[in-house]
Amino acid sequence: MASTSRTRTMLIVFNVIFWLIGALFLCAGLTFRFQYWRLIRGYEISEEMYIPVFSLMALGSYLMIITFCGCCGAMMENKCMLITFAAINGFFLLVQIVCGVLLLVYGPQIKIWIGDIFERQLRQRTSLERFDERYKSFLIFWQEHLTCCGLNSKNDWKDPLGSEARATCLCIFNDQATRDRECLPHDDGGNTVYVYKPCVDEFSAFVGKYMIIIGVMILVICILEIAAVVGACLLVRQWREDEGYVI
């Protein structure tokens, strides 16, 4: 009975903690969704920008629902809720493992994939000036926040220092070492000026910078999920034994 009580208490604490994390994710997603205009005011931005926000909201909702099942199942000794909790957690554990393996195997190809996506968007047009205003506003927004110029190359803009892209493409650093590291030379009517590197480089660097952090977080979550599934199964088994039979 002491073992059952410890397992039950640990499972309740685990689920309460992750319910709060899920609530935090959901609140953050809702905040970004309804306050995003403060970051992008003045631009006509594509709905594609909201995909990460909706993903965050979906993850938060999932955590709140599944941990509610686990917590209530442990508190009320409801075997059905605990079995549901263990089964769904086990399924998503497998999904996370597959995603983690894919990230490890195909991580170095992320830049190539991003470049292919950008190239396909340019395939039917000779320059970014030929896109509609909605897409150009979307790109200029990311150029400003990632400090980059063009998709795969600064030459994706017919004139990267034209009126549309100049404010986000022009690279100005007084320190030459920083300028050589962050900028690319560009011929502007016989004068050499500097523009930022293409967005595929900056976006790939941004993703790569957080890849290790994401990988560690996934690993920790997987370990905790394994512990939760094992704990839920042990708890159900102990209750079944108390009732006179074992599943």
C-alpha positions in Angstrom: 0.0 0.0 0.0 2.9 2.4 0.8 4.3 1.7 -2.7 0.9 2.4 -4.3 0.5 5.6 -2.3 4.0 6.9 -3.4 3.3 6.0 -7.1 0.0 7.7 -6.9 1.4 10.8 -5.3 4.3 11.1 -7.9 1.8 10.6 -10.7 -0.4 13.4 -9.4 2.5 15.8 -8.9 3.8 15.0 -12.4 0.5 15.7 -14.0 -0.1 18.9 -12.1 3.3 20.2 -13.2 2.7 19.3 -16.8 -0.8 20.7 -16.7 0.7 24.0 -15.7 3.2 23.8 -18.5 0.4 23.1 -20.9 -1.5 26.1 -19.6 1.6 28.2 -20.1 2.0 27.1 -23.7 -1.7 27.7 -24.4 -1.6 31.2 -22.8 1.6 32.1 -24.7 0.0 30.9 -28.0 -3.2 32.9 -27.4 -1.1 36.0 -26.4 1.0 35.7 -29.6 -2.1 35.1 -31.7 -4.0 38.2 -30.4 -1.1 40.5 -29.7 1.0 39.7 -32.8 -0.2 42.9 -34.5 2.1 44.9 -32.2 5.1 43.1 -33.9 3.8 43.3 -37.4 1.8 46.4 -37.6 2.3 48.2 -40.9 2.7 45.0 -42.8 0.2 42.8 -44.6 1.3 39.4 -43.3 0.4 36.0 -44.6 -1.4 33.6 -42.3 1.6 31.3 -42.6 3.2 33.3 -39.8 0.6 31.9 -37.4 1.5 28.2 -38.0 4.0 28.1 -35.1 1.5 30.0 -32.9 -1.3 27.5 -33.6 1.2 24.6 -33.0 2.0 26.0 -29.6 -1.7 26.3 -28.8 -2.3 22.8 -29.9 0.6 21.4 -27.8 -0.7 23.3 -24.7 -4.2 22.0 -25.2 -3.0 18.5 -25.6 -0.9 18.7 -22.4 -3.8 20.1 -20.4 -6.2 17.4 -21.6 -4.0 14.4 -21.2 -2.6 15.5 -17.8 -6.1 16.1 -16.6 -6.9 12.5 -17.4 -3.8 11.3 -15.6 -4.3 13.5 -12.5 -8.0 12.7 -12.2 -7.4 9.0 -12.8 -4.8 8.9 -10.1 -6.8 10.9 -7.6 -10.1 9.1 -8.1 -8.5 5.7 -8.7 -10.2 5.6 -12.1 -8.6 2.8 -14.1 -10.2 3.8 -17.4 -8.7 7.3 -17.3 -5.3 6.1 -16.3 -5.3 3.5 -19.1 -6.3 6.2 -21.6 -3.6 8.4 -20.2 -0.9 5.7 -20.6 -2.1 4.7 -24.1 -2.1 8.2 -25.5 1.2 9.1 -23.8 2.8 6.0 -25.2 1.6 6.8 -28.7 3.0 10.3 -28.6 6.2 9.0 -27.1 6.7 6.9 -30.2 5.9 9.9 -32.4 8.5 12.0 -30.5 11.1 9.3 -30.9 10.5 9.1 -34.6 10.7 12.9 -34.9 13.9 13.0 -32.9 15.5 10.3 -35.1 14.5 12.2 -38.2 16.0 15.4 -36.8 19.3 13.6 -36.1 19.4 11.9 -39.5 18.2 14.8 -41.7 19.3 17.8 -39.6 22.2 18.7 -41.9 19.8 18.9 -44.9 17.6 21.5 -43.3 19.4 24.3 -45.1 19.0 22.4 -48.4 15.3 21.9 -47.8 14.7 25.6 -47.0 16.7 26.5 -50.1 14.5 24.2 -52.2 11.4 25.8 -50.8 12.7 29.3 -51.6 13.8 28.2 -55.1 10.4 26.8 -55.9 8.7 30.1 -54.9 11.0 31.9 -57.3 10.8 29.4 -60.2 7.9 31.2 -62.0 9.3 34.7 -61.4 12.6 36.3 -62.2 12.8 38.4 -59.1 11.0 39.1 -55.8 9.7 42.4 -57.2 7.3 40.3 -59.4 5.5 38.9 -56.3 2.3 40.4 -55.0 2.4 43.0 -52.3 1.2 40.5 -49.7 4.1 38.2 -50.2 6.6 41.0 -50.4 5.4 42.4 -47.1 5.7 39.0 -45.6 9.3 38.7 -46.8 10.3 42.2 -45.8 9.0 41.5 -42.3 11.4 38.5 -42.0 14.3 40.4 -43.6 13.9 43.0 -40.9 13.7 40.5 -38.0 16.4 38.0 -39.2 18.6 40.8 -40.7 18.9 39.2 -44.1 18.4 40.1 -47.7 16.7 37.9 -50.4 15.8 34.2 -50.2 18.7 32.2 -51.5 20.7 35.2 -52.7 20.7 39.0 -52.5 20.2 38.9 -56.3 16.7 37.5 -55.7 15.8 41.2 -55.6 16.4 42.8 -59.0 17.7 45.7 -57.0 18.2 44.9 -53.3 18.7 48.6 -52.6 15.6 49.6 -54.4 12.8 51.4 -52.6 11.0 48.2 -51.4 13.9 46.3 -49.9 16.6 49.0 -49.1 15.6 49.5 -45.5 16.0 45.8 -44.6 18.8 44.9 -47.0 21.3 47.7 -46.4 24.0 46.5 -44.0 25.7 49.3 -42.0 28.5 48.5 -39.5 31.3 50.8 -38.5 33.4 47.8 -37.4 35.0 46.2 -40.5 35.4 42.8 -38.9 31.7 42.7 -38.0 30.7 44.0 -41.5 32.8 41.3 -43.2 31.2 38.6 -41.1 27.6 39.8 -41.4 27.4 41.5 -44.8 28.1 40.9 -48.5 29.5 43.5 -50.9 27.1 44.8 -53.6 27.8 47.0 -56.6 25.5 50.0 -56.4 26.1 52.0 -59.6 29.9 51.7 -59.4 30.0 52.2 -55.6 30.6 49.3 -53.3 28.0 49.0 -50.5 27.1 46.2 -48.2 23.9 44.2 -47.8 22.9 41.4 -45.4 23.4 37.7 -46.2 20.4 35.8 -47.8 17.6 34.6 -45.5 18.3 30.9 -46.2 21.6 31.3 -44.4 20.2 33.3 -41.5 17.2 31.1 -41.0 19.2 27.9 -41.1 21.6 29.4 -38.6 18.7 30.3 -36.4 17.2 26.8 -36.6 20.6 25.2 -36.0 21.3 27.4 -33.0 18.2 26.0 -31.2 18.4 22.5 -32.6 20.5 21.2 -29.6 18.2 22.9 -27.1 15.1 21.4 -28.8 16.7 17.9 -28.9 17.6 18.0 -25.1 14.0 19.2 -24.3 12.5 16.3 -26.4 14.8 13.8 -24.6 13.8 15.1 -21.2 10.1 15.0 -22.1 10.5 11.5 -23.4 12.1 10.3 -20.2 9.4 11.9 -18.1 6.7 10.4 -20.4 8.2 6.9 -20.0 8.2 7.4 -16.2 4.5 8.5 -16.3 3.4 5.6 -18.5 5.2 3.1 -16.3 3.8 4.7 -13.2 0.3 4.7 -14.5 0.5 1.0 -15.6 2.0 0.0 -12.2 -0.8 1.9 -10.4 -3.5 0.2 -12.4 -1.8 -3.2 -11.9 -1.6 -2.7 -8.1 -5.3 -1.7 -8.0 -6.2 -4.8 -10.0 -4.2 -7.0 -7.6 -6.1 -5.4 -4.7 -9.3 -6.4 -6.4 -8.1 -10.0 -6.8 -6.9 -10.2 -10.4 -4.1 -8.9 -12.6 -4.3 -7.5 -16.1 
